Amino acid sequence: MSKNISVVDLFCGCGGLYEGFKQAGFKASVSNDIWEPAFKTFVRNNNSTPFVLGDITDLEIKKKIIQEGKGSKVLIGGPPCQAYSMAGQRNVDDPRGKLFEDYLEIVNNIKPKFFVMENVKGLLSMEHDKQKLNPAEKKELNKIKSLENDKIDLMLKRKQSKNTNKIKFSIKEEEKLEEIKKKLKLLKINTSNLRVKVTETIKKRFLDLGYFVEIKVLNSANYGVPQKRERVIIIGSHNGLNINFPEPVYLERKDTFNEEIFRKNHPNWITVKEAIDDLKNKSEDVSFNHVFTKCGDDFKKKIKNTPIGKSVYGGFSDAYFRCPPDEPSRTVKENHGGVFIHYEKDRFMTPRELARLQSFDDHFIFEGSKSQILVQIGNAVPPKLGYSIAEVLKENI
Ligand SMILES: C[S@@+](CC[C@H](N)C(=O)[O-])C[C@H]1O[C@@H](n2cnc3c(N)ncnc32)[C@H](O)[C@@H]1O
């Protein structure tokens, strides 16, 4: 198998997905992102890769990407999920809808053999309105949108009320929320013929360009990432090339398995402790992104009183959650700085510890302020997941 298979890397962020592809023998012909801190990190870790910094929907930027990427065998990275919610609208005035149209245009111009996109699991349940609807049908669907908005507002308020005493969520509001959910369920059943699943539109739009698309949810922990991060992986292949997804290698230890066969074929999921324990007494090292977060005495006390498996906010909120050490972590999110609490130390995990939970190697250094680094880490596809996808893709090129 030849080395350095060319790949176009879009929405590349700091380069988590590309890191995995690089390790599997791919080389970027061009990378693109709009965000400068991510660009700086990417370039620091990949200094010879052509990078186009700017908005992919900008005509000049798009032209440059197509020019540099022409002839590439693979294209990785895809637009964020909001882009697909507009996928059925084809409203070029809406920037989110435009993102998907521009992506299609780039794929169609470069014509890679494969493209790989990743997204949140929520994409699978997303729907959009059909295109040709009469006024009465539109009215029905608008009722759903209005109820959805009311539901989101109430759910947000309920969440906030758990985090602060200043916001109260009354029993009446709880009842109203339940009523809205029931109404929504009924309305959705009655209007199911007026809406289409976003994934169906994605498949259809790519089929029009000669790409067959397969979609699967992969759990990062199954590929050696110390994190139970589930992501939707969308693979498109040109002219009927085979599509394969990687088989799980690491598995959750289950008593029902035959111990001998299990141990021989599949190592256990990697745990939080295995991934970061060597860093627990390390002093701060900014150049290694091992940076501590200072907090006031009150908050320190709250951290101290937070047991494993609970959040500082109580309950199961992801923010300031103290992850159990003997299993993979929950999904690493940027959480506006409300990152995980160390399982043993009464402090936040550092960006380096979170990068380890995302399976970044220690030589990968992030650029930017601490909060910008946390966004880059939380946004990234774990390199080890990227590597597993790239390895099977290679076989079919
Ligand atoms: C989920 S992150 C990608 C993470 C990346 N695949 C990785 O593994 O590290 C999405 C990225 O899309 C970029 N982005 C969003 N809108 C964009 C646009 N209009 N043009 C270019 N990049 C954009 C964001 O700056 C962000 O870095």
The ligand as a Tripos MOL2 file, in Angstrom:
@<TRIPOS>MOLECULE
LIG
   27    29     1     0     0
SMALL
NO_CHARGES

@<TRIPOS>ATOM
      1 C1        -16.2130   20.0130   15.0610 C.3       1 LIG1
      2 S1        -14.9570   21.0890   14.5750 S.3       1 LIG1
      3 C2        -13.9280   20.0650   13.6020 C.3       1 LIG1
      4 C3        -12.9790   19.2210   14.3800 C.3       1 LIG1
      5 C4        -11.9550   18.5230   13.5570 C.3       1 LIG1
      6 N1        -12.5350   17.6410   12.5640 N.3       1 LIG1
      7 C5        -10.9970   17.7330   14.4390 C.2       1 LIG1
      8 O1        -11.0350   16.5220   14.4090 O.co2     1 LIG1
      9 O2        -10.2160   18.3640   15.1640 O.co2     1 LIG1
     10 C6        -15.7290   22.0830   13.3600 C.3       1 LIG1
     11 C7        -14.8350   23.1740   12.7790 C.3       1 LIG1
     12 O3        -15.5440   23.8060   11.7000 O.3       1 LIG1
     13 C8        -15.0650   25.1180   11.6140 C.3       1 LIG1
     14 N2        -16.0050   25.9050   10.8020 N.ar      1 LIG1
     15 C9        -17.2880   26.2310   11.1200 C.ar      1 LIG1
     16 N3        -17.8250   26.9870   10.1370 N.ar      1 LIG1
     17 C10       -16.8760   27.1140    9.1710 C.ar      1 LIG1
     18 C11       -16.8370   27.7740    7.9240 C.ar      1 LIG1
     19 N4        -17.8800   28.4650    7.4830 N.pl3     1 LIG1
     20 N5        -15.6950   27.7040    7.1910 N.ar      1 LIG1
     21 C12       -14.6260   27.0120    7.6290 C.ar      1 LIG1
     22 N6        -14.6070   26.3620    8.8260 N.ar      1 LIG1
     23 C13       -15.7170   26.4190    9.5960 C.ar      1 LIG1
     24 C14       -14.9620   25.5590   13.0770 C.3       1 LIG1
     25 O4        -14.0730   26.6530   13.2210 O.3       1 LIG1
     26 C15       -14.4630   24.2820   13.7520 C.3       1 LIG1
     27 O5        -13.0690   24.3090   13.9600 O.3       1 LIG1
@<TRIPOS>BOND
     1     1     2 1
     2     2     3 1
     3     2    10 1
     4     3     4 1
     5     4     5 1
     6     5     6 1
     7     5     7 1
     8     7     8 2
     9     7     9 1
    10    10    11 1
    11    11    12 1
    12    11    26 1
    13    12    13 1
    14    13    14 1
    15    13    24 1
    16    14    15 ar
    17    14    23 ar
    18    15    16 ar
    19    16    17 ar
    20    17    18 ar
    21    17    23 ar
    22    18    19 1
    23    18    20 ar
    24    20    21 ar
    25    21    22 ar
    26    22    23 ar
    27    24    25 1
    28    24    26 1
    29    26    27 1
@<TRIPOS>SUBSTRUCTURE
     1 LIG1         1 GROUP 0 **** ****
